[in-house]
Amino acid sequence: MNPKEPGRRRFLKNSAVLAGLAVGAMQPANAQSPPEEGSGAGAKDAHAYGQRSRFETSVRYGAMGLYDTAPPGWHRDFGLRTPIQDSVGIITPASLHFYIAHGYEPPDIDPSEHKLLIHGMVDKPLILSMDDLKRLPSVTRVHFLECNANGAPAGPTGQFRDVPTATAQDTHGYTSCSMWTGVPLSILLEKAGVQADAKWIIGEGSEKGKHTKSIPIEKAMEDVLVAYGQNGEALRPQQGYPIRLLVPGWEGINNVKWLRRIKLVKEPYMGMWESTKYPSLRSDGLSRWFQFEMGPRTVITRPSGGQKLPGPGFYEISGLAWSGGGVVRKIEVSTDNGKTWKEAEVQSPVTPKAHVRFGFGWEWNGEETILQSRCTDERGDQQPTVAELAKFWKVEPEFFKITGTIPGHFNAIQPWKINRDGGVENAISF
């Protein structure tokens, strides 16, 4: 998977590069000044629960009111995107993990009183406390989560993804990757005794809206977790505290948070999100339900939209790749707008259905160009171009820009334009 001359080796060989790096580090065009000294948490709090440096200012951002209307009693929907352009390695800190609220704030749940009910088409219904769950065998696995609408060109607020000022956080901020700890759902289902006619599970959350999602029994038995830990600590409330479903590689909406109930049934439920919000695309008058798996995708995070190169010289092109289909097998980078492709250096660890970090050594000559990346997973599925994706959906590329249409699963190759002054712009087109 490594190129003949990996970027790091080229970097160490080329002494002229070291001098070039002294020009300055690549900076975002809209970099914020660090907060004033003494403006952070008090020393006691900083010691009791570690605080990051006051010079680190990367945060999530998003939009309130993803939908124009909301039922009485609802909070307006909103989403907060991960600052993926600032990511280091493959693990997203829990405090920067993307968060989408479909109408309600996280419930305030006392874990000592919380119970998980498993019932329906089982031989022995179960009611499990948190202590019961933590007595059972647990696993820790690295997996990404991704919203179905990550990268959707026509976002819920009508903002097109093809605006030149879009950053990687704008285009790909609805994905994050963590180490998740919990009990394999298969252990719980085997303990309950799944009946032969049970074909689906229905997960239900504890928030006011009682979000539900239907998941095939095969997936439930394969690799789904009832997770209570994230990156070495308990789940944060926004991530489902005290327990959530973790459904590796599938649309984020399947990962039911604040989990309170799992029901075994013969047929899927057609809840609100399955019948009205999540049919994948309506290009031909048809609705495509239960489009679960997220396709192969990459994004170059440095250099990317909103950043600036200080001048010609050596740079390591760095980014992330992932696929709901399993392990990412190959990552390629183009520095000439897709005319030629070269294999990137894939950094360890590489695990199924998780973010993978890649690097590619590049000598920028100061001329305008366009950078792209693409990946291929273990099944041979390759990340498509916009034109290839449109052909798959049987639409014209312009269809993706229709305001109010959120096709989902928009995993087309993301291009970044490098201008002669070093500025980096979003260059996707339809």
C-alpha positions in Angstrom: 0.0 0.0 0.0 3.0 2.3 0.5 4.3 4.3 -2.5 7.9 3.6 -3.7 9.1 6.7 -1.9 6.9 7.6 1.0 6.4 11.2 1.9 8.4 11.0 5.2 11.4 9.5 3.5 11.4 12.1 0.8 11.1 14.7 3.5 14.2 13.4 5.4 16.2 13.1 2.1 15.5 16.6 0.9 17.5 19.0 3.0 16.3 21.9 0.9 12.8 21.2 2.1 13.8 21.9 5.7 14.8 25.4 4.8 11.6 25.9 3.0 9.6 24.9 6.0 11.1 27.8 7.9 8.8 30.2 5.9 6.0 29.3 8.3 3.3 26.8 9.1 0.2 26.5 7.0 -2.5 28.6 8.7 -6.3 28.8 8.2 -7.4 31.9 6.5 -9.8 32.8 9.3 -7.5 31.8 12.2 -8.8 32.9 15.6 -6.6 34.6 18.2 -6.0 32.5 21.4 -8.2 33.5 24.3 -6.8 35.9 26.9 -4.6 34.4 29.6 -6.7 33.6 32.7 -9.9 33.5 30.7 -10.2 29.7 30.9 -11.3 27.4 33.7 -9.9 27.9 37.2 -6.8 25.9 38.2 -8.8 23.6 40.4 -11.1 22.6 37.6 -8.1 22.2 35.2 -6.5 19.7 37.6 -9.7 17.8 38.4 -10.7 17.3 34.8 -8.0 18.1 32.3 -8.3 21.2 30.1 -6.7 21.7 26.8 -4.2 24.5 26.2 -5.7 27.9 25.8 -3.9 28.2 22.5 -6.1 25.3 21.0 -9.3 27.0 19.8 -10.8 24.4 17.4 -14.5 23.9 18.1 -17.6 22.4 16.6 -20.0 24.7 14.8 -23.3 24.2 13.1 -26.8 25.6 12.4 -29.9 25.9 14.4 -33.3 25.1 12.9 -32.4 22.4 10.3 -36.1 22.3 9.5 -38.5 25.2 9.1 -41.2 23.8 11.3 -41.3 21.7 14.4 -44.1 20.1 16.4 -45.3 21.8 19.6 -43.0 21.2 22.5 -39.9 20.4 20.3 -36.7 22.3 20.4 -35.6 23.2 16.9 -33.2 20.8 15.2 -29.5 21.6 15.0 -26.3 20.0 14.0 -22.7 20.6 15.2 -19.9 19.6 12.8 -16.5 18.2 13.8 -13.5 20.4 12.9 -12.1 17.6 10.8 -9.5 19.9 9.2 -7.8 20.2 12.6 -7.9 16.5 13.4 -4.7 14.6 14.4 -4.5 10.9 13.9 -7.8 9.1 13.6 -9.5 9.5 17.0 -12.0 12.3 17.5 -12.1 13.7 21.1 -15.6 13.2 22.6 -15.9 17.0 23.1 -15.5 17.5 19.3 -17.6 14.6 18.1 -20.3 15.8 15.7 -23.7 16.0 17.2 -27.1 16.2 15.6 -30.3 16.8 17.6 -33.6 15.9 16.0 -35.8 18.0 18.1 -34.8 17.4 21.7 -32.0 18.1 24.2 -30.2 15.0 25.7 -32.2 13.6 28.6 -30.7 13.8 32.1 -30.4 10.1 33.0 -29.3 8.8 36.3 -27.3 5.6 35.4 -28.2 3.9 38.7 -31.9 4.0 37.7 -31.6 3.3 34.0 -32.8 0.0 32.6 -32.6 -1.7 29.2 -35.5 -3.8 28.2 -35.1 -6.6 25.6 -38.4 -8.1 24.7 -40.7 -9.1 21.8 -40.0 -12.3 19.9 -37.6 -13.7 22.5 -37.9 -16.7 24.8 -36.8 -14.8 27.9 -37.4 -11.1 28.1 -34.6 -9.2 29.9 -34.4 -6.1 32.1 -30.8 -5.1 32.5 -29.3 -2.4 34.8 -26.0 -0.7 34.1 -24.4 -3.0 36.7 -25.8 -6.0 34.8 -24.4 -4.8 31.5 -20.9 -4.1 33.0 -20.8 -7.6 34.5 -20.9 -9.1 30.9 -18.0 -9.5 28.6 -17.1 -6.2 26.9 -15.0 -5.2 23.8 -13.4 -2.0 22.7 -13.4 -1.3 19.0 -12.5 1.7 16.8 -15.4 2.8 14.5 -16.5 5.9 12.7 -19.9 7.4 12.9 -21.3 9.4 9.9 -24.6 11.2 9.3 -26.4 10.1 6.1 -26.3 13.8 5.0 -22.6 14.3 5.5 -21.4 16.2 2.5 -24.9 16.6 1.0 -24.5 19.5 -1.6 -27.9 20.9 -0.9 -27.9 21.0 2.9 -31.0 21.4 5.1 -30.5 25.2 5.3 -30.3 25.4 1.5 -26.5 26.3 1.5 -24.8 24.7 -1.5 -21.7 22.7 -0.7 -20.0 24.1 -3.9 -19.3 27.6 -2.5 -15.6 28.3 -2.8 -15.3 29.3 0.9 -16.5 25.9 2.2 -14.1 24.2 4.6 -13.6 20.5 5.3 -15.7 21.1 8.4 -18.5 22.4 6.2 -18.2 19.5 3.7 -17.3 16.5 5.9 -17.9 17.6 9.5 -20.7 15.1 10.1 -18.3 12.2 10.7 -16.2 11.3 13.7 -14.2 8.3 14.9 -13.9 6.9 18.4 -12.9 3.9 20.5 -16.2 2.5 21.7 -16.5 0.1 24.6 -19.6 -2.0 25.4 -21.3 -5.4 25.2 -21.8 -7.1 21.9 -25.5 -7.1 21.2 -25.2 -10.7 20.1 -24.5 -11.7 23.7 -27.6 -10.0 25.0 -29.8 -11.5 22.2 -28.4 -15.0 22.8 -29.1 -14.6 26.5 -32.7 -13.6 25.7 -33.2 -16.4 23.2 -34.1 -15.0 19.7 -37.1 -16.8 18.2 -36.8 -18.2 14.7 -39.3 -15.7 13.1 -37.6 -12.6 14.5 -36.0 -10.8 11.6 -35.5 -7.3 12.9 -34.7 -5.4 16.1 -36.3 -2.1 17.0 -34.1 0.2 19.1 -35.7 2.9 21.1 -34.2 5.9 22.9 -35.2 7.7 26.1 -35.5 11.3 24.8 -38.9 12.9 24.6 -39.5 11.9 21.0 -38.6 8.3 21.7 -36.5 7.9 18.5 -36.8 4.4 17.0 -34.9 2.6 14.3 -35.3 -0.8 12.6 -32.2 -2.9 12.1 -32.0 -6.4 10.5 -31.3 -9.2 12.9 -28.2 -10.3 10.8 -26.5 -6.9 11.4 -27.5 -7.0 15.1 -25.8 -10.4 15.6 -22.8 -9.4 13.5 -21.1 -6.4 15.1 -23.6 -4.1 16.9 -22.6 -2.9 20.4 -24.5 -1.7 23.3 -21.9 0.9 24.1 -21.3 2.7 27.4 -17.8 4.0 26.9 -16.1 6.3 24.4 -12.4 7.0 24.2 -11.7 5.6 27.7 -14.5 7.3 29.6 -18.3 7.1 30.0 -20.4 8.4 27.0 -21.0 12.1 27.0 -24.8 13.0 27.3 -24.8 14.3 23.7 -23.5 10.8 22.6 -26.1 8.8 24.4 -25.2 8.5 28.1 -25.5 6.1 29.7 -25.9 3.6 26.8 -26.4 3.7 23.0 -26.4 1.4 20.0 -23.2 1.5 18.0 -23.9 0.1 14.5 -20.6 0.1 12.7 -20.4 1.4 9.1 -24.1 2.3 8.8 -26.0 5.6 8.7 -25.7 7.5 11.9 -29.5 7.5 12.4 -29.3 3.8 13.3 -27.1 4.4 16.3 -29.9 5.0 18.8 -28.8 7.0 21.7 -30.0 7.0 25.3 -31.1 3.4 24.6 -33.9 2.1 26.7 -35.6 -0.7 24.7 -34.8 -3.3 22.1 -37.8 -5.2 20.6 -37.5 -8.3 18.4 -40.1 -8.2 15.6 -40.9 -10.0 12.4 -41.0 -6.9 10.1 -39.4 -3.4 10.3 -41.3 -0.5 11.9 -42.0 2.3 9.5 -41.3 5.1 12.0 -41.1 8.8 11.2 -37.4 8.7 10.2 -37.9 5.6 8.1 -41.1 6.6 6.3 -40.7 10.4 5.8 -37.1 11.6 6.6 -34.7 9.0 5.4 -35.8 7.6 2.0 -32.5 8.2 0.3 -33.3 9.9 -2.9 -36.5 10.8 -4.9 -35.0 11.2 -8.4 -37.5 9.0 -10.2 -40.6 9.2 -8.0 -39.5 6.3 -5.9 -38.3 6.3 -2.3 -35.4 4.1 -1.4 -35.8 2.8 2.2 -33.3 1.0 4.4 -30.2 2.2 2.5 -27.9 1.4 5.5 -24.3 1.2 4.6 -22.0 4.2 4.1 -19.8 4.1 1.0 -16.1 4.6 0.6 -14.9 8.1 1.2 -11.9 10.3 1.7 -11.2 13.9 2.4 -7.9 15.8 2.4 -7.8 17.8 5.6 -4.5 19.6 5.0 -4.4 21.5 2.8 -8.1 22.1 2.6 -10.7 24.9 2.2 -10.0 28.0 4.2 -6.3 27.2 4.8 -3.3 28.9 3.2 0.1 27.7 2.1 2.8 30.2 3.0 4.8 29.5 -0.2 6.2 26.9 -2.6 7.9 23.9 -1.2 7.3 20.6 0.4 4.0 19.7 2.1 2.6 16.4 3.3 -0.9 16.1 2.0 -2.8 14.6 4.8 -6.4 13.3 5.1 -8.8 10.6 6.3 -10.5 7.7 4.5 -13.2 5.3 5.6 -15.8 2.9 4.4 -18.9 1.2 5.8 -17.9 -1.8 3.7 -14.9 -2.8 5.8 -11.2 -2.1 5.6 -9.8 0.6 3.4 -7.3 -1.2 1.2 -5.9 1.6 -1.0 -5.8 5.4 -1.0 -4.8 7.5 -3.9 -4.0 11.2 -4.3 -4.0 13.4 -7.4 -2.2 16.7 -7.5 -3.3 17.6 -11.1 -7.1 17.6 -10.9 -7.5 13.9 -11.5 -5.3 13.5 -14.6 -3.0 11.2 -12.7 -3.2 9.3 -9.4 -0.5 8.0 -7.1 -0.8 5.8 -4.1 -0.6 7.5 -0.7 1.1 6.2 2.4 -1.5 4.6 4.7 -0.7 5.1 8.4 -1.4 2.6 11.1 -3.7 1.5 12.6 -6.0 0.3 9.8 -9.2 -1.3 11.2 -12.6 -2.1 9.6 -15.2 0.6 9.5 -12.9 3.2 11.0 -11.1 6.4 9.9 -7.7 5.8 8.4 -5.1 8.5 8.2 -3.1 8.9 5.0 -0.1 11.0 3.9 1.4 12.0 0.5 4.6 13.9 0.0 4.1 16.8 -2.4 6.4 19.5 -3.7 4.3 22.5 -4.6 5.8 24.7 -7.4 3.6 27.7 -6.7 1.3 27.2 -9.6 -2.5 26.8 -9.4 -3.7 23.2 -9.2 -6.4 21.0 -7.7 -5.8 18.3 -5.1 -8.1 15.2 -4.9 -8.1 11.9 -3.0 -10.0 8.6 -3.4 -10.1 5.2 -1.7 -10.9 1.6 -2.5 -12.2 -0.8 0.2 -11.7 -4.5 0.7 -14.7 -5.3 -1.5 -13.2 -3.4 -4.4 -15.6 -0.5 -4.1 -14.0 2.8 -5.2 -15.0 6.3 -4.2 -16.8 7.8 -7.2 -16.7 11.1 -9.0 -19.7 13.4 -9.0 -20.5 12.2 -12.6 -20.2 8.5 -11.6 -22.4 9.0 -8.6 -25.0 10.8 -10.7 -25.0 7.9 -13.1 -25.6 5.5 -10.3 -28.6 7.5 -9.1 -29.8 7.9 -12.6 -29.8 11.7 -12.4 -28.0 14.6 -13.9 -25.2 16.0 -11.7 -27.1 19.3 -11.2 -29.8 17.4 -9.4 -27.6 17.2 -6.3 -27.9 21.0 -6.0 -31.7 21.2 -5.8 -32.6 23.1 -2.6 -34.4 20.9 -0.1 -33.4 17.7 -1.7 -30.9 15.8 0.6 -29.9 12.7 -1.3 -27.7 11.3 1.3 -24.8 9.0 0.7 -23.0 11.7 -1.3 -19.5 10.3 -1.2 -18.2 11.9 -4.3 -14.5 12.9 -4.6 -13.7 16.2 -2.9 -11.4 18.6 -4.8 -9.5 21.5 -3.2 -8.1 24.3 -5.4 -4.7 25.7 -4.6 -4.4 29.3 -5.8 -1.1 31.0 -6.7 -1.2 33.0 -3.5 -1.5 29.8 -1.5 -5.1 30.1 -0.6 -7.2 26.9 -0.7 -10.8 26.8 -2.0 -13.5 24.3 -2.3 -13.6 23.3 -6.0 -16.4 20.8 -6.3 -18.8 21.4 -9.3 -21.9 19.8 -10.7 
